[in-house]
Amino acid sequence: MAYAYSVFSKGQYSRSLALANEIIPTSIYMEKNLYYLKTDCYYTLNNYQQAKQQLDSIISLDTASAYAHHYMAGTLVQLGQYDNAAYYYEKAIVLDTAVTIIYLLNYVDLLCTDYFKKYVQAEYYVNRALAMDTNNVSSCFFFAEVKYKLNDFKTAKKYYEKTYF
């Protein structure tokens, strides 16, 4: 499997996938890693439906994997399945006891789309991200975006300014 990962890291995604399809896993750990490799290949090749199928397999093996749920959410966004993506973002945030800023901000990004327009809910999650790191440029940017959508232009301006270098 190391060789398949090496081929993937060199940008040879189709070749890596072909190699992965030849591997017979000998443990659940190896099986899960194989699914992740295939997911990475399919996702990078823009075959999101196949990536989703691999992630379904991972989640069935490890229902407590926040990373798998987060990855599934991003894949579902690519497939235009926003309601399902929101479910998986929320699940990832609940499963990850040390919630990462990126999980929160990806969910905020989805909530602010024209599909949802859930700015008050987005504000809650971006505030959680800011509480973790008040100087995180991405958190400041998303906070400014949310405040702008909520017509709080003064606060939005203040946080947009924090994103300038």
Rosetta silent file (secondary structure, phi, psi, omega in degrees, C-alpha in Angstrom):
SEQUENCE: MAYAYSVFSKGQYSRSLALANEIIPTSIYMEKNLYYLKTDCYYTLNNYQQAKQQLDSIISLDTASAYAHHYMAGTLVQLGQYDNAAYYYEKAIVLDTAVTIIYLLNYVDLLCTDYFKKYVQAEYYVNRALAMDTNNVSSCFFFAEVKYKLNDFKTAKKYYEKTYF
SCORE:     score description
SCORE:     0.000 S_00000001
   1 L     0.000  -29.773  179.682    0.000    0.000    0.000 S_00000001
   2 H   -59.581  -37.586  179.561    2.955    2.328    0.608 S_00000001
   3 H   -66.503  -40.622  178.325    3.787    2.216   -3.082 S_00000001
   4 H   -61.863  -40.521  176.020    0.206    3.170   -4.026 S_00000001
   5 H   -65.037  -39.377  178.847    0.443    6.153   -1.644 S_00000001
   6 H   -62.559  -43.056  178.222    3.802    7.081   -3.154 S_00000001
   7 H   -63.607  -42.110  177.323    2.319    7.026   -6.657 S_00000001
   8 H   -59.294  -45.483 -177.230   -0.591    9.162   -5.410 S_00000001
   9 H   -64.861  -17.475  177.215    1.801   11.711   -3.896 S_00000001
  10 L   -93.205    6.193  176.698    3.439   12.057   -7.308 S_00000001
  11 L    85.226   11.189  179.769    0.107   13.031   -8.878 S_00000001
  12 L   -97.790   70.954 -170.657   -0.531    9.704  -10.592 S_00000001
  13 H   -67.871  -42.691  179.331   -4.052    9.296   -9.219 S_00000001
  14 H   -64.798  -41.185  178.664   -5.423    6.817  -11.749 S_00000001
  15 H   -65.758  -41.592  177.715   -2.348    4.609  -11.358 S_00000001
  16 H   -60.953  -41.926  179.058   -2.608    4.820   -7.581 S_00000001
  17 H   -63.746  -42.604  178.305   -6.262    3.787   -7.790 S_00000001
  18 H   -61.028  -42.065  178.006   -5.395    0.834  -10.022 S_00000001
  19 H   -64.949  -43.012 -179.694   -2.773   -0.280   -7.507 S_00000001
  20 H   -61.245  -37.126 -179.614   -5.201    0.169   -4.620 S_00000001
  21 H   -68.589  -16.252  178.370   -7.766   -1.996   -6.368 S_00000001
  22 H   -90.183  -13.115 -175.399   -5.226   -4.843   -6.455 S_00000001
  23 L   -81.721  133.640  174.491   -4.541   -4.749   -2.710 S_00000001
  24 L  -106.945  112.834 -177.073   -6.250   -7.275   -0.460 S_00000001
  25 L   -67.852  144.446 -179.368   -6.418   -5.857    3.072 S_00000001
  26 L  -110.286    1.366  177.087   -5.312   -8.130    5.897 S_00000001
  27 L  -153.945  163.798  177.470   -6.753   -6.099    8.787 S_00000001
  28 H   -64.042  -38.566  177.674   -9.545   -3.640    9.465 S_00000001
  29 H   -58.154  -46.721  179.881   -6.923   -0.920    9.893 S_00000001
  30 H   -66.679  -38.588  178.922   -5.516   -1.686    6.449 S_00000001
  31 H   -61.661  -44.870  179.528   -9.012   -1.896    4.972 S_00000001
  32 H   -63.483  -44.384  178.299   -9.885    1.548    6.328 S_00000001
  33 H   -64.198  -34.809  176.994   -6.641    3.050    5.005 S_00000001
  34 H   -65.485  -42.307  176.014   -7.291    1.457    1.635 S_00000001
  35 H   -61.293  -40.539  178.254  -10.740    3.070    1.537 S_00000001
  36 H   -63.858  -42.677  178.239   -9.138    6.425    2.365 S_00000001
  37 H   -60.510  -45.930  179.450   -6.609    6.026   -0.435 S_00000001
  38 H   -64.281  -39.997  177.098   -9.376    5.182   -2.906 S_00000001
  39 H   -59.204  -48.044  179.826  -11.436    8.108   -1.617 S_00000001
  40 H   -58.735  -42.265  179.536   -8.498   10.467   -2.147 S_00000001
  41 H   -63.619  -53.062 -178.421   -8.008    9.136   -5.677 S_00000001
  42 H   -60.337  -44.084 -178.679  -11.662    9.381   -6.660 S_00000001
  43 H   -61.961  -45.925 -179.017  -12.050   12.826   -5.076 S_00000001
  44 H   -64.921  -30.531  177.882   -8.940   14.174   -6.798 S_00000001
  45 L   -86.632    9.330  179.374  -10.193   12.742  -10.102 S_00000001
  46 L    62.962   24.355  175.411  -13.531   14.561   -9.489 S_00000001
  47 L   -99.276   76.447 -171.647  -15.415   11.271   -9.216 S_00000001
  48 H   -70.324  -30.193  178.829  -17.340   12.351   -6.143 S_00000001
  49 H   -64.823  -43.016  177.408  -19.959    9.610   -6.331 S_00000001
  50 H   -68.591  -37.093  176.504  -17.271    6.923   -6.049 S_00000001
  51 H   -60.924  -41.975  178.294  -15.548    8.906   -3.294 S_00000001
  52 H   -60.302  -42.136 -179.921  -18.858    8.957   -1.426 S_00000001
  53 H   -63.016  -39.491  177.547  -19.165    5.182   -1.721 S_00000001
  54 H   -65.139  -41.831  179.472  -15.682    4.734   -0.250 S_00000001
  55 H   -65.917  -35.880  174.320  -16.540    7.100    2.602 S_00000001
  56 H   -57.224  -41.626  179.162  -19.742    5.157    3.285 S_00000001
  57 H   -65.748  -41.842  179.142  -17.530    2.097    3.763 S_00000001
  58 H   -62.517  -46.989 -177.581  -15.163    3.964    6.082 S_00000001
  59 H   -65.252  -32.969  176.908  -18.005    5.296    8.197 S_00000001
  60 H   -68.751  -29.256  176.391  -19.528    1.823    8.469 S_00000001
  61 H   -80.778  -31.916 -175.016  -16.164    0.596    9.822 S_00000001
  62 L  -141.671   83.150 -175.989  -15.598    3.600   12.092 S_00000001
  63 L   -67.560  -14.147 -178.296  -18.787    5.434   12.980 S_00000001
  64 L   -99.047   11.496 -178.120  -16.896    7.697   15.389 S_00000001
  65 L   -82.201  105.496  177.383  -14.474    9.125   12.819 S_00000001
  66 H   -62.725  -39.569 -179.525  -14.939   12.883   12.757 S_00000001
  67 H   -60.421  -44.663 -179.993  -12.509   13.107    9.843 S_00000001
  68 H   -63.195  -39.984  178.753  -14.541   10.669    7.724 S_00000001
  69 H   -66.509  -40.035  178.132  -17.738   12.603    8.454 S_00000001
  70 H   -64.970  -43.808  178.609  -16.021   15.886    7.579 S_00000001
  71 H   -62.341  -41.706  178.048  -14.639   14.404    4.353 S_00000001
  72 H   -61.376  -41.863  179.615  -18.114   13.052    3.514 S_00000001
  73 H   -59.589  -46.666  179.113  -19.608   16.518    4.023 S_00000001
  74 H   -62.924  -36.774  177.984  -17.136   18.065    1.589 S_00000001
  75 H   -66.915  -42.203  179.437  -17.833   15.311   -0.940 S_00000001
  76 H   -66.209  -33.596  174.552  -21.579   15.833   -0.639 S_00000001
  77 H   -60.250  -44.584  179.267  -21.102   19.568   -1.224 S_00000001
  78 H   -61.755  -29.862  178.746  -19.336   18.676   -4.486 S_00000001
  79 L   -86.513   -1.989 -179.852  -22.349   16.507   -5.390 S_00000001
  80 L    77.421   15.449 -179.371  -24.750   19.359   -4.591 S_00000001
  81 L   -96.836   71.556 -170.234  -26.300   17.417   -1.699 S_00000001
  82 H   -67.132  -38.739  179.269  -26.262   20.328    0.724 S_00000001
  83 H   -62.994  -44.390  177.907  -28.769   19.037    3.284 S_00000001
  84 H   -65.734  -38.225  178.547  -26.822   15.796    3.650 S_00000001
  85 H   -61.251  -43.217  179.070  -23.556   17.747    3.780 S_00000001
  86 H   -59.313  -41.939  178.219  -24.901   19.845    6.652 S_00000001
  87 H   -58.561  -46.282 -177.320  -25.753   16.659    8.553 S_00000001
  88 H   -71.366  -33.841  173.906  -22.211   15.319    8.138 S_00000001
  89 H   -63.033  -45.923  179.649  -20.576   18.632    9.100 S_00000001
  90 H   -61.230  -41.874  179.669  -22.692   18.720   12.253 S_00000001
  91 H   -63.085  -42.687  179.421  -21.835   15.098   13.005 S_00000001
  92 H   -61.640  -40.693 -179.361  -18.094   15.772   12.554 S_00000001
  93 H   -65.883  -39.156  178.859  -18.272   18.714   14.947 S_00000001
  94 H   -69.549  -40.175 -176.858  -20.053   16.587   17.566 S_00000001
  95 H   -72.082  -30.481 -176.819  -17.664   13.639   17.154 S_00000001
  96 L   -87.999  104.278 -177.184  -14.486   15.684   17.383 S_00000001
  97 L   -66.803  -22.501  175.309  -14.040   16.511   21.059 S_00000001
  98 L  -113.930   62.252 -173.414  -11.276   18.955   20.144 S_00000001
  99 L   -43.130  128.984  179.341  -13.225   20.503   17.281 S_00000001
 100 L   -87.128  151.350  179.939  -10.871   21.922   14.719 S_00000001
 101 H   -58.452  -39.059 -176.922  -11.328   25.372   13.279 S_00000001
 102 H   -63.518  -37.722  177.098  -11.464   23.978    9.755 S_00000001
 103 H   -60.322  -46.234 -178.768  -14.489   21.788   10.577 S_00000001
 104 H   -64.269  -45.340 -175.791  -16.315   24.810   11.938 S_00000001
 105 H   -70.681  -33.544  175.491  -15.382   27.121    9.077 S_00000001
 106 H   -64.509  -39.133  177.492  -16.311   24.629    6.383 S_00000001
 107 H   -67.195  -41.548  176.539  -19.724   24.320    7.996 S_00000001
 108 H   -58.170  -44.347  179.535  -20.003   28.118    8.228 S_00000001
 109 H   -57.996  -43.631  178.593  -19.166   28.330    4.522 S_00000001
 110 H   -65.774  -44.242 -178.581  -21.992   25.902    3.707 S_00000001
 111 H   -62.657  -26.199 -178.512  -24.490   27.698    5.953 S_00000001
 112 L   -89.466   -0.027  179.025  -23.744   30.987    4.145 S_00000001
 113 L   -67.721  161.772  176.793  -24.438   29.626    0.670 S_00000001
 114 L   -61.511  -21.989  179.240  -27.426   30.856   -1.276 S_00000001
 115 L   -67.962  -44.545 -176.471  -28.927   27.418   -0.664 S_00000001
 116 L   -97.790  -53.159 -174.868  -29.111   27.830    3.125 S_00000001
 117 L    53.458   43.636  179.888  -28.638   31.519    4.031 S_00000001
 118 L  -100.967   72.857 -172.189  -28.500   30.537    7.727 S_00000001
 119 H   -72.054  -34.792  179.406  -26.401   33.450    8.883 S_00000001
 120 H   -66.971  -42.551  176.883  -27.383   33.411   12.555 S_00000001
 121 H   -65.152  -40.059  177.414  -26.450   29.728   12.809 S_00000001
 122 H   -61.366  -38.983  179.388  -23.236   30.454   10.896 S_00000001
 123 H   -60.566  -40.154  178.504  -22.462   33.229   13.387 S_00000001
 124 H   -58.547  -48.081 -176.458  -22.668   30.729   16.247 S_00000001
 125 H   -72.315  -35.815  178.266  -20.118   28.384   14.630 S_00000001
 126 H   -70.312  -31.703  174.143  -17.738   31.124   13.519 S_00000001
 127 H   -64.155  -36.772  176.387  -17.782   32.477   17.083 S_00000001
 128 H   -63.628  -40.694  178.945  -16.705   29.009   18.254 S_00000001
 129 H   -65.258  -43.404  179.217  -13.829   29.123   15.768 S_00000001
 130 H   -64.910  -32.541  179.027  -12.802   32.605   16.933 S_00000001
 131 H   -64.543  -27.256  178.999  -12.903   31.464   20.546 S_00000001
 132 H   -77.318  -34.440 -178.636  -10.192   28.930   19.678 S_00000001
 133 L  -158.693  101.257 -175.551   -7.920   31.494   18.025 S_00000001
 134 L   -68.343  -15.653 -179.311   -8.894   35.156   17.893 S_00000001
 135 L  -103.982    6.023  179.337   -6.130   35.920   15.371 S_00000001
 136 L   -66.634  118.331 -174.836   -6.925   33.173   12.868 S_00000001
 137 H   -60.402  -41.617 -179.901   -7.207   35.014    9.544 S_00000001
 138 H   -64.581  -41.958  177.897   -9.721   32.562    8.100 S_00000001
 139 H   -62.501  -42.886  178.196  -11.936   32.825   11.175 S_00000001
 140 H   -61.789  -41.780  179.629  -11.772   36.626   11.001 S_00000001
 141 H   -63.113  -48.231 -179.221  -12.688   36.569    7.328 S_00000001
 142 H   -65.474  -36.217  177.273  -15.680   34.279    7.850 S_00000001
 143 H   -62.412  -44.081  177.882  -16.782   36.324   10.856 S_00000001
 144 H   -60.861  -43.305  179.371  -16.646   39.462    8.703 S_00000001
 145 H   -60.694  -45.783 -179.479  -18.621   37.711    5.962 S_00000001
 146 H   -64.203  -45.691  179.413  -21.314   36.592    8.387 S_00000001
 147 H   -61.693  -37.866  177.017  -21.552   40.024    9.996 S_00000001
 148 H   -61.988  -44.897  179.548  -21.836   41.583    6.536 S_00000001
 149 H   -64.756  -27.878  178.492  -24.696   39.202    5.658 S_00000001
 150 L   -90.466   10.002  177.448  -26.361   40.184    8.946 S_00000001
 151 L    65.103   24.236  174.171  -26.004   43.875    7.985 S_00000001
 152 L   -99.175   76.032 -171.515  -23.569   44.621   10.812 S_00000001
 153 H   -68.279  -33.169 -179.692  -21.226   46.524    8.519 S_00000001
 154 H   -63.959  -47.825  178.221  -19.187   48.197   11.257 S_00000001
 155 H   -66.463  -40.138  179.063  -18.170   44.855   12.811 S_00000001
 156 H   -57.988  -46.312  179.897  -17.677   43.340    9.360 S_00000001
 157 H   -59.656  -44.149 -179.512  -15.260   46.146    8.434 S_00000001
 158 H   -58.360  -42.803 -177.645  -13.309   45.667   11.674 S_00000001
 159 H   -80.788  -29.993  172.260  -12.831   41.945   10.985 S_00000001
 160 H   -60.762  -41.094  179.883  -12.122   42.378    7.280 S_00000001
 161 H   -62.072  -30.023  178.577   -9.288   44.699    8.329 S_00000001
 162 L   -69.641  -15.920 -177.980   -7.840   41.942   10.511 S_00000001
 163 L   -90.207   -6.592  178.776   -7.404   39.817    7.390 S_00000001
 164 L   -80.260  144.351 -178.779   -5.073   42.279    5.690 S_00000001
 165 L   -99.010    0.000    0.000   -1.380   41.546    5.932 S_00000001
